[in-house]
Amino acid sequence: MSDFFTAQRPAPDIRQELVALRQSDFRWNDLKNLRASYFAGADVAEVAADAYASYFGVNALYGAIAYPSLRRLESDVIAILLELFRAPPGAAGSITTGGTESIFMAVKTAREWARREHATPGKPTIILPHAGHVAFDKAAFLLDLRILRMPKSVDFRADLDAMAAAIDADTIMIVGSAPPYPYGVVDPIPEIAELAVRHGLWMHVDGCVGGMVLPFVRDLGQPLPGFDFSAAPITSASVDLHKYGYAFHGCSAFLLREDRLTMYQRYENAAWPVGSYSTANFAGSRSGGPVASAWAVMRYLGYAGYRDRVVRMLEAKRRLIERIEAISELEVFGRPQGTHFSFGSSVIDITTVAQGMNRFGWSFARQTTPPAMLLLLNGFHLEIVDEFAADLARVVDQVKSGGIQPAAQAAVYTV
């Protein structure tokens, strides 16, 4: 057996070893991190960490039996989300381990609903916009459904005409994003929902990245398409709390318009010696820490605290877009309503520009269709607008002059 496992080490040595191992890691709240830095301030992170630690050993699987306080926390968080999404009386929701599980549960619940209430002659099909999250494909693969992804976006939004034309007797579900991860431009949710009503389909809104942003954008009076339960007859929604809800990772939510639909969501089985096994979501054991962190941050920030951070993110977005568009070779895609956006170029290689920006220490996501750099902001990015813009202008000039040569590097979301 390896020395790693047989040689015991004292706790201080282990801490030092972990510090050493992390020397080459990118600091998650570094101001040059424009990839997925959901940082709301050291005070918020401390509140989340304290709450997480207080529920460190609590298994949410046994909340109903052993941890009634955790059930209370989850109920409070879901109630706030339903209010933010203007859900009707009798709506329901549950906490999941992340956006992928929330989307998985939307697909699973829609499948079970369709088996009972919307039978199809062939393989049940989901109509997905071009920019819809790949977690829908993953869920469909695991649940033996068919995904029909649209071939393009129109003005960086869902292609409504193509989606309407794609609906057939096997369609059970249609999806819109508020907003999609790649572009930050909210899909025409009310119009997609009208298609769902007309054809009797399940309508899901993926608000994983924007669900804790758009309610505040809306209430600030910014132009915004309808995205919530009151704006359109949507059936379900997914909202990540470990993004702009500032909870610790492993915390998302799946919301349903009607509580009765939870019978299609839940899995129950009593065919083993221990008794009834019943879960609302896919995961069995899960930490109570992320739920506690979401609850604590909501209590700490309150509505005004979240809104203040959205105000600062929108201002950072406005200033960055203004500076990017001042560089004639670059263009921002669409007019994003959320707090993230992408930009590219029709005259220079944006992938090479991205490589140059990486050399200056900037971290961000990349896209392939069209080739682009994708920035996800937090309120503290107001501080780096000038530095980012200056580095970007310098790199664009270097790319134009041949000072930076392109290197083969694929865009990767995760590995």
Backbone hydrogen bonds, N-H to C=O, Kabsch-Sander energy under -0.5 kcal/mol:
donor,donor_aa,acceptor,acceptor_aa,energy
5,F,2,S,-1.0
6,T,2,S,-1.6
7,A,3,D,-2.4
8,Q,6,T,-0.8
14,I,10,P,-1.8
15,R,11,A,-2.3
16,Q,12,P,-2.2
17,E,13,D,-2.4
18,L,14,I,-2.4
19,V,15,R,-2.2
20,A,16,Q,-2.3
21,L,17,E,-2.5
22,R,18,L,-1.5
23,Q,20,A,-1.4
24,S,21,L,-0.6
25,D,22,R,-1.4
30,D,27,R,-2.0
33,N,30,D,-2.1
34,L,32,K,-1.0
34,L,363,S,-3.2
38,Y,36,A,-1.1
39,F,37,S,-1.8
40,A,38,Y,-0.5
45,A,41,G,-2.3
46,E,42,A,-2.1
47,V,43,D,-2.1
48,A,44,V,-2.5
49,A,45,A,-2.5
50,D,46,E,-2.6
51,A,47,V,-2.1
52,Y,48,A,-2.6
53,A,49,A,-2.7
54,S,50,D,-1.8
55,Y,51,A,-0.9
55,Y,52,Y,-1.0
56,F,53,A,-1.5
58,V,55,Y,-1.3
60,A,58,V,-0.7
60,A,286,R,-3.0
62,Y,59,N,-1.8
63,G,60,A,-1.7
65,I,62,Y,-0.5
66,A,62,Y,-3.4
67,Y,62,Y,-1.0
67,Y,63,G,-0.6
70,L,67,Y,-0.8
71,R,67,Y,-1.4
72,R,68,P,-1.8
73,L,69,S,-2.2
74,E,70,L,-2.6
75,S,71,R,-2.3
76,D,72,R,-2.5
77,V,73,L,-2.4
78,I,74,E,-2.6
79,A,75,S,-2.1
80,I,76,D,-1.9
81,L,77,V,-2.2
82,L,78,I,-2.7
83,E,79,A,-1.7
84,L,80,I,-2.7
85,F,81,L,-2.3
86,R,83,E,-1.5
87,A,82,L,-3.0
91,A,88,P,-1.4
92,A,256,L,-2.4
94,S,254,F,-1.8
96,T,252,S,-2.3
102,S,98,G,-2.3
103,I,99,G,-2.6
104,F,100,T,-2.6
105,M,101,E,-2.8
106,A,102,S,-1.8
107,V,103,I,-2.3
108,K,104,F,-3.0
109,T,105,M,-2.7
110,A,106,A,-2.1
111,R,107,V,-2.3
112,E,108,K,-2.3
113,W,109,T,-2.4
114,A,110,A,-2.5
115,R,111,R,-2.0
116,R,112,E,-1.2
117,E,113,W,-3.4
118,H,114,A,-2.1
125,T,170,D,-2.7
126,I,146,R,-2.8
127,I,173,M,-2.7
128,L,126,I,-0.6
128,L,148,L,-2.3
130,H,152,K,-0.5
132,G,129,P,-1.7
136,F,133,H,-1.7
138,K,134,V,-2.1
139,A,135,A,-2.5
140,A,136,F,-2.6
141,F,137,D,-2.4
142,L,138,K,-2.1
143,L,139,A,-2.1
144,D,140,A,-0.5
144,D,141,F,-0.7
145,L,140,A,-2.8
146,R,124,P,-2.7
148,L,126,I,-2.9
149,R,147,I,-0.6
150,M,128,L,-2.6
154,V,157,R,-2.4
155,D,153,S,-0.6
157,R,154,V,-1.4
160,L,158,A,-1.3
163,M,159,D,-2.3
164,A,160,L,-2.4
165,A,161,D,-2.2
166,A,162,A,-1.5
167,I,163,M,-0.8
167,I,164,A,-0.7
171,T,168,D,-1.6
172,I,125,T,-2.8
173,M,125,T,-1.3
174,I,202,W,-2.7
175,V,127,I,-1.7
176,G,204,H,-2.2
178,A,179,P,-0.7
178,A,206,D,-2.5
184,G,180,P,-1.7
186,V,184,G,-0.6
187,D,177,S,-2.4
189,I,187,D,-2.5
192,I,188,P,-2.2
193,A,189,I,-2.8
194,E,190,P,-1.8
195,L,191,E,-1.5
196,A,192,I,-1.9
197,V,193,A,-2.5
198,R,194,E,-2.5
199,H,195,L,-1.9
200,G,196,A,-0.8
200,G,197,V,-0.6
201,L,196,A,-2.8
202,W,172,I,-2.7
204,H,174,I,-2.2
204,H,202,W,-0.5
205,V,236,S,-2.3
206,D,176,G,-2.8
206,D,204,H,-0.6
207,G,205,V,-1.1
207,G,238,S,-1.8
211,G,207,G,-2.8
213,V,210,G,-2.0
214,L,210,G,-2.9
216,F,213,V,-1.1
217,V,213,V,-1.9
218,R,214,L,-3.0
219,D,215,P,-1.6
220,L,216,F,-1.1
221,G,218,R,-1.6
222,Q,217,V,-1.7
229,F,85,F,-2.0
230,S,85,F,-0.5
232,A,228,D,-1.3
234,I,232,A,-2.5
235,T,203,M,-2.6
236,S,203,M,-1.9
237,A,255,L,-1.8
238,S,205,V,-1.9
239,V,253,A,-2.2
240,D,207,G,-0.5
240,D,208,C,-0.9
241,L,239,V,-0.5
241,L,251,C,-1.5
242,H,251,C,-1.7
246,Y,243,K,-1.8
247,A,241,L,-2.5
252,S,96,T,-1.7
253,A,239,V,-2.1
254,F,94,S,-2.4
255,L,237,A,-3.1
256,L,92,A,-3.0
257,R,235,T,-2.7
259,D,90,G,-2.2
261,L,258,E,-1.3
262,T,259,D,-2.0
263,M,260,R,-1.4
264,Y,261,L,-1.6
265,Q,261,L,-0.8
266,R,262,T,-2.5
267,Y,279,T,-2.7
269,N,277,Y,-2.1
275,G,272,W,-1.2
277,Y,269,N,-2.8
278,S,276,S,-0.5
279,T,267,Y,-2.2
288,G,55,Y,-0.6
288,G,58,V,-2.3
292,A,288,G,-2.3
293,S,289,G,-2.5
294,A,290,P,-2.2
295,W,291,V,-2.3
296,A,292,A,-2.6
297,V,293,S,-2.3
298,M,294,A,-2.2
299,R,295,W,-2.1
300,Y,296,A,-2.4
301,L,297,V,-3.1
302,G,297,V,-0.5
302,G,298,M,-1.7
305,G,301,L,-1.6
306,Y,302,G,-1.9
307,R,303,Y,-2.5
308,D,304,A,-2.4
309,R,305,G,-1.6
310,V,306,Y,-2.1
311,V,307,R,-2.5
312,R,308,D,-1.8
313,M,309,R,-2.1
314,L,310,V,-2.8
315,E,311,V,-1.9
316,A,312,R,-2.3
317,K,313,M,-2.7
318,R,314,L,-2.6
319,R,315,E,-2.5
320,L,316,A,-2.4
321,I,317,K,-2.8
322,E,318,R,-2.2
323,R,319,R,-2.2
324,I,320,L,-2.8
325,E,321,I,-2.8
326,A,322,E,-0.7
327,I,324,I,-1.6
328,S,326,A,-0.8
330,L,327,I,-2.3
331,E,344,G,-2.3
333,F,342,S,-2.4
334,G,332,V,-0.6
337,Q,184,G,-1.6
338,G,184,G,-1.5
341,F,375,L,-1.8
343,F,373,M,-2.1
344,G,331,E,-2.4
347,V,329,E,-0.5
350,I,348,I,-0.8
353,V,349,D,-1.7
354,A,350,I,-2.5
355,Q,351,T,-1.9
356,G,352,T,-2.2
357,M,353,V,-2.3
358,N,354,A,-2.1
359,R,355,Q,-1.4
360,F,356,G,-0.7
360,F,357,M,-0.7
361,G,358,N,-1.8
362,W,357,M,-2.0
363,S,32,K,-2.6
365,A,374,L,-1.6
367,Q,372,A,-2.3
369,T,370,P,-0.6
372,A,367,Q,-1.4
373,M,343,F,-2.6
374,L,365,A,-2.8
375,L,341,F,-2.9
376,L,34,L,-2.7
377,L,339,T,-1.7
377,L,375,L,-0.5
381,H,378,N,-1.8
382,L,379,G,-1.2
383,E,380,F,-1.7
384,I,381,H,-1.1
385,V,382,L,-0.7
388,F,384,I,-3.0
389,A,385,V,-2.6
390,A,386,D,-2.4
391,D,387,E,-2.5
392,L,388,F,-2.6
393,A,389,A,-2.5
394,R,390,A,-2.1
395,V,391,D,-2.6
396,V,392,L,-2.6
397,D,393,A,-2.0
398,Q,394,R,-1.9
399,V,395,V,-2.7
400,K,396,V,-2.4
401,S,397,D,-1.9
402,G,398,Q,-0.6
402,G,399,V,-0.9
403,G,398,Q,-2.4
404,I,398,Q,-0.9
